[in-house]
């Protein structure tokens, strides 16, 4: 059965519509925990969309712990208990692309710079490496219409399978990691108000006297084989930061 999607001017992106329909099917029990969902190619026919659209929708549900990909087997529904996070509270970390999509906006990447370089002391300490170890530095300016841009500085240990071609980093960084089988599970963040450095002020097109929100993230996968260190700089009047409480005592 073909499921029509809304292609109107103000409609959400197609992959968000596909994601929401798949999520509803899971919530309503069409697929039960442990079930293998319909293949990507079949879903392309069901929704009459490209495989990229279907893959992006599934990536979002993997990110939200509704689905899990099993190599060479397919994509399966996670049990509700597996979706729960056994902590007293947690910061619900979402990709920038996902956050803007929830607001009905499209995330755009305006500038990308990526290079292999030697880690300085601060980056090395956060990545648990020795100073001078090879790392990848990814600098990006992202944003959306009628909003100030956001400047991201991201670092991780250099490995040959990571591209140093800027064109490969114009989309969601976390979707890129998911496609490589890297899921970040152990995440620490803090947020502070600071005055921008000359670099940050230039990237955000603001004065040195304009306060910004600096969001620092240290994230690892389950077996600690991948670590990401990111500093994000936001103009506070356009962005808000939320913490979801998982349970209370």
Buried (B, 14 or more C-beta within 10 A) or exposed (E): EEEEBEEEEEEBBBBBBBBBBBBEBBEEEEBEBEEEBBEBEEBBEBBEBEEEBBBBBBBBBBBBBBBBBEEEEEBBBBEEEEEEEEEEEBBEBBBBBBBBBEEEBEBBBEEBEBEEBEBEEEBBEBBEBEEEBEBBBBBBBBBBEEBBBBBBBBBBBBEEEBEEEBEEBEEBBBBBBBEEEBBBEEBEBEBEEEEBEEEBBEBBEBEEEBEBBBBBBBBBBEEEEBBBBBBBBBBEEBBEEEEEEEEEE
